[in-house]
Amino acid sequence: MSFDRRAWIITLSAAAILMVTMGARQSLGLFISPLNTTTGLGIVTISFALAVGQFAWGAVQPVAGAIADRHGPAPVLIGGIVLLAIGMALTPFMASGLGLVLALGLVAAIGSGAGSFSVLIGAAAQRLPAEGRGTAAGVINAGGSFGQFVFAPVSQKLIQALGWMGAMWSLAAITLAALPLIGILTKGHKPHPKPAAGESGAWRAIRDSMNDRSYLLLHAGFFTCGFHIAFLVTHLPGEVDLCGLPATVASWSLAIIGLSNIAGSLLAGAAVSRFRSKHILALMYGSRAVLIALYLVAPKTPLTFYLFAAGLGLTWLSTVPPTAAIVGKLFGIRYLATLFGLTLFSHQIGGFLGAYLGGIAFTAFGDYQWMWYADMALAAGAALVNLPIKEADPRPRLAAA
């Protein structure tokens, strides 16, 4: 599809918002070590707070999606960005595990989730023709990856220059700069009318989706994706430190993941118009298992981490466009934000376990070896569970178009 000016404005505005909300969120792993040094809360306690954040980020997705489907995305996005900034601004004042859970695990995570994939992709899909939605999802997803590429090294520099507290306050201020983009994205958007008595609404759509085997299989694969990403974004800095390498290797590895995922997201967005999305997902998950196996046997040098990051980045969040495409094919776009939000919730249940179990494994064994094995096994399983999904071939539709 050739995008017109209006389509590009919608898509790039959504991508820029996601760049901010995801970039700030995906850089939090860099704060674990300095936060622990200052507060003495311990890696498990901090990991638990971030794990709660993974869960809360996912739990808010279907709720935010349902509100956006009914009342429009603008109030959801404004509230989300403000909450994200408040949560990060409060974090330096929290000296207890409970306080950290409240600030980072709930307030900031709920805000980031409200300004994330389900609402942004849903808002764009409602205003774009069917043949352009896959490409738009890829571009929006690439915005989140670009945010990680930008925010990871910037956050590390801010921590070095201002300390972790000053860096957290700086990120809170930067987050608020995304507010003007919401008006550009939602200009002219009209909320859907309330369903009349007897018509199918969001709850009916949810009940129908939960009885669909393909939708549940999609959830199972996306659960693994969340486990994988949360484990790495939370504990990769710790893995780098275990290998005796400087913290800059971790920040640049996270940045490389984000940069590489820009290419992966754009490729995934284009591929969903040509190939079955379930095959794309199976290939992505399978490649992760192979990459982890290669990493485990490789020498732990900066080059190894950078190559590992580049390989992971190709599939990091590139799973989002084909996953959203399958949801849209199964149930249409009327309640896409709600139903894709539920899929993201399953993603973040996996994210909670990836972040929290990583902290437990480190405390119990002194390293992350067993987590790598679990991650590799889950990735292989995710590749297999996507194959039975019932999905129409997109090529006949393209030929007709």
N, C-alpha and C positions, 0 to 999 in steps of 0.2 A: 504494500500500500504506500502511496505517496502522501505524506502528511501535508495538510494545508497549514496556514499560519495559526489558525485557531487551535488546531489539534496540537501543534508544537507548544503553544503557550500553556495549554492545559497540562500536557505531559511534563514539560520542563519545570513548571511550577510545583507539581507534585513531587518530582524528582529532587528539587532543591529543598523542599520541606523534609523529605526523608533523609536527605544528606545530613541535615542538622540533628534530627531526632535519633537516627541510628548512629551517626558519627560519635555523638556524645556518649551514648549508651555502650557502644562497642569498645570504648577506650577505658572503661572503668577497671579492667583488670590491672592496668598500670598503677592504680592507686593502692592495690592490696598491700604491697610491701611497705611503703612509707606510712600508710594508715596504721598498719600493725605496729610499726616501730614507735609511732607517736602514742597510740592508745593502749598497746599491749593486750588487745582483745583476743588475739590468736587467729591463726589461719582458718580454723574450722568455723569460728563465729563469723568472721568476715565473709567466708565462702557461703555460709548459710544465708546471710543477708542478701548477697548477690543472687543466691539460688531462689530465695523468695521473690526477688525482683524478676527473675526469669519466669516464674509461675504467674506473678501478678501481671506482667506484660502480656502474657498469653491469655489470662482470664479476662482481661478487659477488652480483648479484640472483638469477640462476638457481641458484647454489650455496646461497645462504641460503634460497631458496624450496624447494629439494629437501630440505634439512635440516629445515625447518619442516614440510613435507609428511610427513616420516617421523617426526620426534621431537617435533613441536609447536613453536609459535612462541616460547614463553617463553625458552628458552636462547639462541635466535638474537637476540631483541630485547635481552636483558640484555647479551650480549656486544657487540652493535652499539653501544649507547649508551655503554658503558664505553670502547670503542675510540675512538669519536668524541671523548669528553672527553679521553682521553690524547693523541690526535693534536693537538688544539688546544692543550693545555697544553704540549706539547713544542715547538711551532712557534717561540715566541720565542727558544728556545735554538739554533735552527738558523741558522748564518751562511753556509751554502753551498747551492748549487743542489741537490746530492744530499740534503742534510739536509732541505730544504724538500719535495722529492719524497717522502722517506720519511714525514715528519710529516703534511703536508697531502694529498699526492698518494696515499698508500697507507693509513696507519693511520686518519686521520680519515675519508677517503672510504669505506674498507671498512666502518668502523663505521656511518657514515650510511646506506650502502647496505643493510646488514643490518637497519636499523630503518626501512626505507622501504616503497614502494608494494607490491612483490610479496608480502612477508610479511604486511603489515598488511591489505591487501585480501583476500589468500588466507585469513587467519585469520578475518576477518569473514564472508566468503562461505561458509565451511564451517559456520557456525553460524546462518545466516539463510536464509529461504525464497527461492526463485528470484525471485519478483516484487519482493523488497525489495533485491536485490543492487545493482541500478543506482543506486538512491537512496543506498544505503550508500556505494558507491564515490564518488559525488558529494560526500557529506558528509565522508568521509575525505580526499578530495582538497582540499576547501575548508579542512580543517585545515592542510594544508601551505601553502596560500596565505595563510592568516591568520598563520602563522608568519613568512612573508616580510614581511607588512605590519607585524608587531610588531618583528621582529628587525632589519630594515634601519635604521629611525631610532634604535632603542636602541643598535645597534652603532656608529652614527655618533657618538652622544652619548658612548658609552663611550670611543671613540677620542679625542674632543676632551677628555674629562675625565681619562682615565687613560693616554693614549697607546695605540698599537696593541697593545703587549705586554700591558698591563693589561686591555685590552678582550678580547684573546684568552683570557686566563686567566679572566676573568669569564664568557665564553660557555661555557668548559669546565665551570665550576661550575654554571651554569644548566642545561646539558644533563643533568647527573646527576639533576636534580629530576624527570625523566620516569620514573625507574625504578619508583616505586610504581604507576604507571598500568599497567604490564605485568601485574601480578597481577590487576587488575580486568578487563583485556581477556581474559586466558587462563584465568580461573577456570572450573573444570569441563571444560576442554578435554582430550580424550583422543586420544593419538597414534593414527594409523592403524596397523593390524596390518601386519606385513611380508608382502609378496605371496608366495603359495605358488609352488612350482616350476611353471613353465608359464604363470603369470598375467602379465598386462601390468604392467610397473612403469614407473618414471620414464624409464628409458632407452628403453623401447619407445615411450612417449608422445613423447619428443623426436624419435626417428627418424621416427615417423609425421607429426609436425608439420612437419618439414623437407622432407617430400615433398608438402606441401599448398601449392598456388600462392597461395591466398588468404592464408595465414599469412605467406608470404614477401613478398607485396605490402604487407601490414600493417607488416612490418619496414621496408620501404623508406620508407614514409611517416613512420614513427616515427623513423627515422634523421635525417630532415630536421628534425623537431621538436627533437631533441637538439642539432643544429647551431645552430639558431635560438636556443634558450634559453641554451645555454652561451656563445655569442658575446655575447649581451646582458648576461647576469648578470655576466660577467667584464669586459667592455669598455665597458659603458654609462657607468661613472664616467669612463673615459678620454675617451669621446665628449663628455661634458658639459664636461670640462676643456678640450678642444680648442675648444669653442664659447665659452670665456671665462666660463663660469658657475660659481658656487660649488659645493662638494662636496655641500652640502645638497640641491641640485637632484637629484643622482644618488640620494641615499639616499631622498628622498621619491618619486622616480620608481619605485624598486624597491618601496617600500611601497605605492604606488598600484597597481602591477601585482598585488601580492599581494591587496590589498583587492578590486580588480576581479575577480580570478580566483575569489574566494569566490562571487560571483554567477554567474560563468561555470561553475564546477564544479557548483553546485547545479542550474543549468539543464541542463547536460550530463547529470547523473545522472538527472534527470527525463525528459529527451528520449530516452534509450536505451530506455525502456519503450514509447515511442510511434512512434519512427522508426528506420529502418535506421541503425546506427551508422556505416556507411561513408559515408553521405550527410552525417552530422553532421561527420565528420572532413574530408571534401572541402570543406565550407563553411568550416570553421575554418582549414585551411591556405590556401585561396584568399583569405580575408580578411586573412591576414598579408601576402601579397604586395601587396595593395592598400594596406594601412596603411604599409608601408615606402616604397612609391612616393610616398604623400602626405607622409610625413616628409621625404623627400629634397628636395622642392620647397618645403617650408614654412620660414618664418624660424625660426632657432634661438633661441627664447626659452624661459624657464621654462614658460610656458603650453603651448608646443608639446610639450615633453617630457612634461608632465603629461597632456595629451590623448593623446599617443602611448602613454604607459604605460597609461592607462585602456583604450584600444582593444586593445592587446596582451594586457592582463590577462584579457580575456574569454575568450581561447583559450589562455592561457599553459600551464597544466597541465590545462586542461579536456579535453585529448585523452586523458587517462588513463581516465576512465570508459567512453567508447565503445570504446577500444582493448581494455581488459580485458573488456568485454562481448562483443566479437567473439571473443576467445580462448576465453571460456567457451562461446559458442555453437558454436564449431568443435570443441572437444575436451572439454567438460564441466568440472566444478570440482575433480575429484579431484587433478589435478596443475596447478591454476591458478597457484599460487605459482611453480612451476618454469617453466611455459611462458610466463607473463606476465613472469617474470624474464628469460627469453631475449629477449623483445621489448624490455624495458628495456635490455638489453645493446646491442642495435642502436641504441637511442636514444642511448646514451652513447658509442658509436663516433662518431656524429655530434657529440656533445658534445665529445669530445677534439679533433676537427678545428675546431669552432667556436671553442673557447678558444685553441688553439695557433696556428691560422692568423691569428686576430685579432691576436695579438702580432707575428707575422711581418709581416703587412700594415702595421701601424703603424710598425714599424722600417724597412721598405723604402720606404714611400710617405709617412710622416708623418701619415697619417689612415686612416680605415676605409672609404673610398668603395667599393673593390672588394669588400669583405666585404658591404656592404649590397646590392650588385648580385647577388652569389652567393646571399645569403640570400633575396632576392626570387625569383630563378629557381628555387631549390630548393623554396620554398614552393608556387609554381605547379605544379611537377612532382609534389609530394606530393599536391596536391588531385586530380590526374588518376589517380595510381596506385591510389588507394583505390576508385575507381569500379568496377573489374572484380571486386572481392572478392565471393565468393558468400556471401550472408548471408540468412537467413530473415527475413521481415517479422514484427516482434513483435506486430502488431495482431491477427492471428487468435488468438494465445495469450491476449492480454488479453481478447478477446471471450469466449473459453471460460471464463476465470477469472471 
